[in-house]
Amino acid sequence: MYSAGTESLIKQAREIGEEELQKFYSRITKQLTGKEHGHDVIDSLQRLHLIMASTKYTRRLPVELHRRLLSLCVSSSVEQLTVLTSAVLRETLPPSGPGQIYTLNDYSPLTSHTAAVALSQVHIRTE
């Protein structure tokens, strides 16, 4: 069904070790801290999407990375970044824990598509 190269990438994405994945999360979080989001950020987001999509709904993103992805959805004028961040969020489990409750005001600047993806990922408090 897939080419040998594609199957190899999917297999690598599924088998990535937890330690390596945590380092990758940390690197992406640092990349998203900067003001400029060039090709290295796009490449990292594409790789992150592949990892998340290959393990469908079995992984949670670290809290800080999740927040930065949501922030990028809000602030980016680059369509490719918005699409990639939405795709990554769509493939992950919703964040959990007490720090993962957001208010509706957190999502007011999002486009309707991005808001739908983001809102499906979090527990919302209406106050």
C-alpha positions in Angstrom: 0.0 0.0 0.0 2.8 2.5 0.9 6.2 2.7 -0.6 9.1 1.1 1.3 10.4 4.5 2.3 7.1 5.6 3.6 6.6 2.4 5.5 10.0 2.8 7.1 9.2 6.4 8.2 5.9 5.2 9.8 7.7 2.3 11.5 10.3 4.7 12.9 7.7 7.1 14.1 5.8 4.3 15.9 8.9 2.9 17.5 10.4 6.2 18.8 11.7 5.8 22.3 10.2 7.9 25.2 13.5 9.5 26.0 14.1 10.5 22.3 10.5 11.7 22.1 10.9 13.9 25.2 14.1 15.5 23.7 12.2 16.1 20.4 9.3 17.7 22.4 11.8 20.0 24.2 13.5 21.0 20.9 10.2 21.9 19.3 9.1 23.9 22.3 12.4 25.9 22.1 11.9 26.4 18.4 8.4 27.8 19.0 9.7 30.2 21.6 11.4 32.3 18.9 9.7 35.0 16.9 10.7 33.6 13.5 9.2 30.3 12.4 11.2 29.2 9.3 11.7 25.9 7.6 13.2 24.2 10.7 9.9 24.7 12.6 7.9 23.5 9.6 10.1 20.4 9.3 9.8 19.7 13.1 6.0 20.1 13.0 5.8 17.8 10.0 7.8 15.2 11.9 5.7 15.7 15.0 2.6 15.2 13.0 3.9 11.9 11.5 4.7 10.6 15.0 1.3 11.6 16.4 -0.6 10.3 13.4 1.3 7.0 13.4 0.3 6.3 17.0 -3.3 7.7 16.7 -4.6 9.1 19.9 -2.2 7.3 22.2 0.1 10.2 23.1 -0.3 13.5 25.0 1.8 16.5 24.4 3.7 18.2 27.2 1.7 21.1 28.6 4.1 23.8 27.4 4.3 22.4 23.9 0.5 22.1 23.8 0.2 25.8 24.8 2.7 26.9 22.3 1.0 25.1 19.5 -2.3 26.7 20.5 -0.6 30.1 20.6 0.9 29.5 17.1 -2.6 28.7 15.8 -3.8 32.1 17.2 -0.9 34.3 16.1 0.4 32.8 12.9 -0.4 34.4 9.6 1.3 31.6 7.8 -1.4 29.1 6.7 1.0 26.1 6.6 1.9 26.6 10.3 -1.8 26.9 11.3 -2.6 23.7 9.3 0.3 21.8 10.8 -0.4 22.8 14.4 -4.1 21.9 13.9 -3.1 18.6 12.5 -0.8 17.8 15.4 -3.4 18.7 18.0 -6.1 16.7 16.2 -3.9 13.5 16.4 -3.2 13.7 20.1 -5.1 12.9 23.2 -6.6 15.9 25.0 -4.3 17.3 27.7 -5.1 16.1 31.2 -4.6 17.5 34.7 -5.6 20.5 36.6 -3.5 22.9 34.5 -5.4 22.0 31.4 -8.7 23.8 32.0 -9.1 26.9 29.8 -11.7 29.5 29.5 -13.6 30.3 26.3 -11.8 33.6 26.2 -8.6 31.7 25.5 -10.0 30.7 22.1 -11.8 33.9 20.9 -9.1 34.9 18.3 -9.0 31.5 16.6 -10.5 30.9 13.2 -13.6 28.6 13.3 -11.6 25.6 12.0 -8.7 26.0 14.4 -11.1 26.7 17.3 -13.0 23.5 16.6 -9.8 21.5 16.7 -8.5 23.3 19.8 -11.8 23.1 21.7 -12.0 19.3 21.0 -8.7 18.9 22.8 -9.4 20.7 26.1 -11.7 20.8 29.0 -13.5 24.1 28.9 -14.7 26.3 31.7 -17.4 28.9 30.6 -16.7 31.4 33.4 
